[in-house]
Amino acid sequence: MLFDQYMEENPDIIIETEELDDESYKTKFKAYASGSDMPDLINVWGQPSFLDEVIDAGLIAELNPDDYADYGFIEGSLEGFRFI
């Protein structure tokens, strides 16, 4: 719904999505990463083993938590998604 709304407001933008079960997604994610052709948006689990390699390779960047300070996240809920 958010993507549809965004595309309505920005008719020159097309957002394509893929819906996969967890294991298929992990396989596809590894394929994208090995080809250095990452999607613009990804879904992740708070598991360092899943993300460390792609962050170290410079394929994705950590988001700045200060940019989300006003989003109302429960304290500590983002801790599993930090790259240290």
C-alpha positions as CSV (number, residue, x, y, z in Angstrom):
1,M,0.0,0.0,0.0
2,L,2.8,2.4,0.8
3,F,4.6,1.6,-2.4
4,D,1.4,2.2,-4.4
5,Q,0.8,5.5,-2.7
6,Y,4.4,6.5,-3.4
7,M,4.2,5.6,-7.1
8,E,0.9,7.6,-7.4
9,E,2.7,10.6,-5.9
10,N,5.8,10.0,-8.1
11,P,4.6,8.7,-11.5
12,D,8.1,8.5,-12.9
13,I,9.1,5.9,-10.2
14,I,8.2,2.2,-10.5
15,I,8.7,0.0,-7.5
16,E,8.8,-3.8,-8.2
17,T,8.5,-6.2,-5.3
18,E,9.2,-9.9,-4.8
19,E,7.4,-11.9,-2.1
20,L,9.3,-15.0,-1.0
21,D,9.3,-17.4,1.9
22,D,12.2,-17.0,4.3
23,E,14.5,-19.7,2.9
24,S,13.9,-18.6,-0.8
25,Y,14.5,-15.0,0.2
26,K,17.9,-15.9,1.8
27,T,18.9,-17.8,-1.3
28,K,17.9,-15.0,-3.6
29,F,19.5,-12.4,-1.3
30,K,22.8,-14.3,-1.5
31,A,22.5,-14.4,-5.3
32,Y,22.0,-10.7,-5.5
33,A,24.9,-10.1,-3.1
34,S,27.3,-12.4,-5.0
35,G,26.4,-10.5,-8.2
36,S,26.9,-7.1,-6.6
37,D,23.4,-6.2,-7.8
38,M,21.5,-5.5,-4.6
39,P,17.9,-4.2,-4.7
40,D,17.3,-0.6,-3.5
41,L,15.2,-1.9,-0.5
42,I,15.6,-5.1,1.4
43,N,14.0,-6.9,4.3
44,V,16.4,-8.2,7.0
45,W,16.4,-10.2,10.2
46,G,18.4,-8.9,13.2
47,Q,21.0,-11.6,12.6
48,P,24.6,-10.4,12.2
49,S,25.5,-13.6,10.4
50,F,23.0,-12.7,7.7
51,L,24.2,-9.1,7.2
52,D,27.9,-8.8,8.2
53,E,29.2,-10.1,4.9
54,V,27.2,-7.7,2.7
55,I,27.9,-4.8,4.9
56,D,31.7,-5.6,5.0
57,A,31.5,-5.9,1.2
58,G,30.0,-2.4,0.9
59,L,26.8,-3.7,-0.7
60,I,24.5,-2.1,1.9
61,A,25.0,0.7,4.3
62,E,23.8,1.0,7.9
63,L,21.0,3.5,8.5
64,N,21.6,6.4,10.9
65,P,19.4,5.7,14.0
66,D,19.1,9.4,14.6
67,D,17.0,9.7,11.4
68,Y,14.4,7.5,13.1
69,A,14.4,8.9,16.6
70,D,10.9,10.2,16.3
71,Y,9.4,7.0,14.9
72,G,8.3,5.7,18.3
73,F,10.3,2.5,18.3
74,I,10.3,0.7,21.7
75,E,13.6,1.2,23.4
76,G,16.0,-1.6,22.5
77,S,14.0,-2.8,19.6
78,L,16.6,-1.8,17.0
79,E,19.6,-3.3,18.9
80,G,19.6,-6.5,16.9
81,F,19.9,-4.5,13.8
82,R,23.1,-2.5,14.7
83,F,26.4,-3.1,13.0
84,I,29.3,-2.8,15.4
